[in-house]
Amino acid sequence: MSGIPEPSAARRRYVTVCVLFWLPVGLTIAPLILLLTERGMTLVAIAGCFAAHSLTAAALELPTGGLSDVLGRRAVLAAAGIANLAALVLVALGTAHWQLGLGMALMGAGRALSSGPAEAWYVDTVHARSGPGAELRTGLARGASATSAALAGGTLLGGALPWLLGLGPDLGDRLSGATSGLVLPLSVPLLLGAAVEVAFVLYALTALPESPRPAATLRGALRGVPATVAGGLRLGGRDVLVRRVLLSAAGAGSALAVVELLTPGRTAALTGTPESGAVLFALLACAGFACSAVGSHLAPLAARLAGSGERAVLIGLGVAAGGLLLLGATAAAGGVGPAVLAATGFGLVYLGRGAAGPNENELMHRRVGGAGRATALSVQSLALQLSAALTGSVASLLPPGPLPWLLGGAALLAAALLWSGRGGRRSPAAPSGDDRHASPRVDVCSAGE
């Protein structure tokens, strides 16, 4: 185990990786759509760019998870950083529509490559040092908190930088003129994100040692990916607890799709103009990420107070569902009181989801072996993305008012109720006094055989 860090050091490195990867994503949230508009794209073209992002991420989600399980976590994380680096540079400097579309597709590829390897590395490292019964929830919670904090900070910084650049007399015009119009003030947050991606790639390659894996050629690795992916899908079909985690991810995807689709319109209606509504939405999004960070940080405490990780998931998802239902109840109301209640509901959605996530994932890691850990996380991410795409499409067709919000709330409430019953046998690896209903771990590659 030479070179494999101790659990406390692994936790710090996992948190650092989460911050370095998600900070550039946060930097793009505020300026991205405005930048694409400045480049002359219509709303239809912008929607096409986002579709390219989503479809690329969905198509690569499972294959890249399998690639991480076959080739190793570090190489796939570095590939994710390189894809995001290229994407951010293309979108920041591109002027042709095909360049911007390609940049968004590469961003989707980076998202798919990144979903799972870092968390899988952390779990693998802790298991290698402390055995399969090691406590994981604290590290997973801190990683989720760091992710939310990076998104919150990045959102604020990404929104403030173009505004600050515009404070100086004609600074934005001089910046554009000096670079032949390639660099706009709105481009600067993305270029800063690209610089952070360089640091992410270097850190992933140097600070995340792995146990030796069998030598693998690219051809052999690609041959092993389909079997690993098929094993992940079979495990979700035959293991009750893993199926609950996947369905909970689908419920969360539905809820987040509704919130992200409908909240900008509500903020614009509240402030009276799209521009001021966009500023309010950026502040609200930052507050939501902060609530998610707090919820994730409190996840271990929630499990202790609730008596088990399963009951903590039930409570967390229930709180999030209550927040969405509160948003639905105030959708047709005006005034300060309903606005405050709506903001409270918004915060509860992210707080409850943040508290549930680390507990869900710790339960799943006790059921999935290292050979398919990243694949299982990719299946979870895919469930969230597909559910979000479907629910967002349905919600956009519903009449304005409470109904679209209640759709997301109902999906999240159904996910919470999945955790109200007991199931499975106790895992030999589970620590005494917690997660008493977890059943033995299964390697993804052997699931269903």
JOLIN-V572206 format. One record per residue. N is the residue number from 1. RES is the residue in one small letter. PHI is phi in whole degrees, 0 to 359 (999 if undefined). OMEGA is omega in whole degrees, -180 to 180 (none if undefined). Layout:
N_RES_PHI_OMEGA, N_RES_PHI_OMEGA
//
This chain:
1_m_999_179, 2_s_299_179, 3_g_89_179, 4_i_281_-175, 5_p_289_174, 6_e_295_-178, 7_p_306_-179, 8_s_295_178, 9_a_291_178, 10_a_299_179, 11_r_297_179, 12_r_297_-179, 13_r_291_177, 14_y_296_178, 15_v_298_179, 16_t_297_178, 17_v_299_179, 18_c_300_-180, 19_v_295_-176, 20_l_295_-180, 21_f_281_-172, 22_w_272_176, 23_l_300_176, 24_p_299_177, 25_v_297_177, 26_g_298_180, 27_l_297_-178, 28_t_272_-169, 29_i_299_-177, 30_a_286_-172, 31_p_271_-166, 32_l_298_-176, 33_i_295_178, 34_l_295_178, 35_l_295_178, 36_l_299_177, 37_t_294_178, 38_e_298_178, 39_r_280_175, 40_g_93_-179, 41_m_276_174, 42_t_280_179, 43_l_298_178, 44_v_295_179, 45_a_294_178, 46_i_296_177, 47_a_300_177, 48_g_295_177, 49_c_296_180, 50_f_291_175, 51_a_295_177, 52_a_298_177, 53_h_298_-175, 54_s_294_-177, 55_l_292_178, 56_t_295_179, 57_a_298_-179, 58_a_294_-178, 59_a_292_-176, 60_l_263_-173, 61_e_305_-177, 62_l_286_178, 63_p_301_-179, 64_t_288_174, 65_g_297_177, 66_g_296_179, 67_l_297_178, 68_s_296_179, 69_d_291_-178, 70_v_269_-175, 71_l_270_-177, 72_g_124_-175, 73_r_286_-172, 74_r_298_-177, 75_a_296_-178, 76_v_288_175, 77_l_298_178, 78_a_297_177, 79_a_297_177, 80_a_298_179, 81_g_295_179, 82_i_294_178, 83_a_298_179, 84_n_292_177, 85_l_300_179, 86_a_298_-179, 87_a_297_-177, 88_l_295_178, 89_v_294_180, 90_l_298_-177, 91_v_289_-179, 92_a_291_-173, 93_l_251_-176, 94_g_291_177, 95_t_241_178, 96_a_279_-178, 97_h_297_-179, 98_w_293_177, 99_q_294_-180, 100_l_292_177, 101_g_295_178, 102_l_295_178, 103_g_299_179, 104_m_292_177, 105_a_295_177, 106_l_296_176, 107_m_296_175, 108_g_295_177, 109_a_296_177, 110_g_297_178, 111_r_297_-180, 112_a_294_-179, 113_l_295_-174, 114_s_273_-171, 115_s_278_176, 116_g_127_-173, 117_p_300_-178, 118_a_294_178, 119_e_295_178, 120_a_298_177, 121_w_299_-179, 122_y_299_-179, 123_v_295_178, 124_d_303_-176, 125_t_294_179, 126_v_295_178, 127_h_295_-180, 128_a_296_-178, 129_r_273_-169, 130_s_240_179, 131_g_91_-175, 132_p_292_179, 133_g_269_-177, 134_a_295_178, 135_e_287_-177, 136_l_246_-167, 137_r_300_-178, 138_t_297_180, 139_g_295_178, 140_l_297_179, 141_a_295_-180, 142_r_292_175, 143_g_296_178, 144_a_295_177, 145_s_297_180, 146_a_296_177, 147_t_300_-179, 148_s_296_179, 149_a_295_178, 150_a_296_178, 151_l_294_180, 152_a_296_179, 153_g_297_178, 154_g_296_179, 155_t_298_178, 156_l_296_-178, 157_l_294_180, 158_g_295_177, 159_g_280_-176, 160_a_279_-174, 161_l_302_179, 162_p_299_178, 163_w_295_179, 164_l_295_178, 165_l_295_180, 166_g_277_-179, 167_l_287_180, 168_g_289_-179, 169_p_296_177, 170_d_56_-178, 171_l_296_180, 172_g_297_179, 173_d_295_179, 174_r_294_179, 175_l_297_-180, 176_s_292_-179, 177_g_295_-178, 178_a_292_-178, 179_t_242_179, 180_s_56_176, 181_g_80_-180, 182_l_288_-178, 183_v_257_173, 184_l_261_175, 185_p_306_179, 186_l_289_179, 187_s_282_-170, 188_v_299_178, 189_p_301_180, 190_l_291_178, 191_l_292_174, 192_l_297_176, 193_g_298_178, 194_a_297_177, 195_a_296_178, 196_v_295_179, 197_e_298_176, 198_v_299_178, 199_a_296_179, 200_f_298_-179, 201_v_298_-179, 202_l_297_-180, 203_y_292_180, 204_a_299_-178, 205_l_284_-173, 206_t_253_-171, 207_a_248_-177, 208_l_239_179, 209_p_293_-180, 210_e_235_172, 211_s_295_-178, 212_p_302_176, 213_r_250_175, 214_p_302_179, 215_a_302_-177, 216_a_223_171, 217_t_275_179, 218_l_300_180, 219_r_296_179, 220_g_293_179, 221_a_297_-180, 222_l_295_177, 223_r_292_-178, 224_g_280_-176, 225_v_295_-178, 226_p_302_180, 227_a_295_179, 228_t_294_178, 229_v_297_180, 230_a_298_177, 231_g_296_178, 232_g_297_179, 233_l_293_178, 234_r_294_180, 235_l_297_178, 236_g_297_-179, 237_g_277_-173, 238_r_248_180, 239_d_256_-173, 240_v_297_-176, 241_l_291_178, 242_v_298_179, 243_r_297_176, 244_r_298_179, 245_v_299_-179, 246_l_294_179, 247_l_292_175, 248_s_295_176, 249_a_297_177, 250_a_296_177, 251_g_297_178, 252_a_295_177, 253_g_299_178, 254_s_299_-179, 255_a_297_-177, 256_l_293_178, 257_a_297_179, 258_v_295_-179, 259_v_298_-176, 260_e_290_-180, 261_l_283_-170, 262_l_261_-176, 263_t_296_179, 264_p_303_178, 265_g_295_179, 266_r_292_179, 267_t_291_177, 268_a_295_178, 269_a_295_-178, 270_l_289_-176, 271_t_270_177, 272_g_103_179, 273_t_221_178, 274_p_299_-177, 275_e_295_179, 276_s_291_175, 277_g_295_178, 278_a_294_178, 279_v_296_179, 280_l_297_179, 281_f_295_179, 282_a_299_178, 283_l_295_-180, 284_l_293_178, 285_a_298_178, 286_c_299_178, 287_a_297_178, 288_g_297_178, 289_f_297_178, 290_a_295_177, 291_c_297_177, 292_s_296_178, 293_a_297_179, 294_v_296_179, 295_g_300_179, 296_s_295_179, 297_h_297_-178, 298_l_273_-176, 299_a_302_178, 300_p_298_178, 301_l_296_179, 302_a_299_179, 303_a_294_179, 304_r_293_-179, 305_l_291_-179, 306_a_283_179, 307_g_101_177, 308_s_192_177, 309_g_295_-179, 310_e_297_179, 311_r_291_176, 312_a_295_176, 313_v_297_179, 314_l_303_-178, 315_i_293_-179, 316_g_298_179, 317_l_292_176, 318_g_296_177, 319_v_298_180, 320_a_296_178, 321_a_297_176, 322_g_300_177, 323_g_297_180, 324_l_292_178, 325_l_296_176, 326_l_294_175, 327_l_298_178, 328_g_294_-177, 329_a_294_-178, 330_t_259_-173, 331_a_296_-176, 332_a_260_-176, 333_a_255_177, 334_g_244_178, 335_g_104_-176, 336_v_290_-177, 337_g_302_177, 338_p_299_178, 339_a_295_178, 340_v_295_178, 341_l_297_179, 342_a_296_178, 343_a_297_177, 344_t_296_177, 345_g_299_178, 346_f_301_179, 347_g_295_-180, 348_l_294_178, 349_v_303_-177, 350_y_284_178, 351_l_297_-179, 352_g_294_179, 353_r_296_178, 354_g_297_180, 355_a_288_-177, 356_a_283_-171, 357_g_304_-179, 358_p_299_178, 359_n_291_175, 360_e_301_-174, 361_n_290_178, 362_e_296_177, 363_l_299_-179, 364_m_293_-179, 365_h_295_176, 366_r_284_-179, 367_r_254_-173, 368_v_242_178, 369_g_283_-176, 370_g_297_-177, 371_a_293_-179, 372_g_226_-174, 373_r_295_-179, 374_a_294_177, 375_t_297_179, 376_a_299_177, 377_l_295_177, 378_s_291_176, 379_v_299_178, 380_q_299_179, 381_s_297_180, 382_l_295_178, 383_a_301_179, 384_l_296_-176, 385_q_293_-179, 386_l_294_178, 387_s_296_178, 388_a_298_-180, 389_a_297_-179, 390_l_293_-178, 391_t_294_178, 392_g_300_179, 393_s_295_180, 394_v_293_-178, 395_a_298_-180, 396_s_292_-180, 397_l_269_-178, 398_l_279_179, 399_p_293_179, 400_p_300_-179, 401_g_126_-174, 402_p_289_-168, 403_l_303_180, 404_p_299_179, 405_w_294_-179, 406_l_293_176, 407_l_300_178, 408_g_295_179, 409_g_296_179, 410_a_295_179, 411_a_297_-179, 412_l_288_177, 413_l_295_177, 414_a_298_178, 415_a_296_179, 416_a_296_-177, 417_l_293_176, 418_l_301_-176, 419_w_266_-178, 420_s_279_179, 421_g_255_178, 422_r_256_177, 423_g_195_176, 424_g_89_176, 425_r_263_178, 426_r_293_178, 427_s_280_174, 428_p_299_-177, 429_a_274_-175, 430_a_288_179, 431_p_292_-178, 432_s_297_175, 433_g_88_179, 434_d_216_178, 435_d_49_-171, 436_r_289_-176, 437_h_250_176, 438_a_281_179, 439_s_254_-169, 440_p_302_-179, 441_r_291_179, 442_v_228_172, 443_d_288_-178, 444_v_302_-176, 445_c_294_-179, 446_s_258_-178, 447_a_297_177, 448_g_85_-179, 449_e_273_none
//
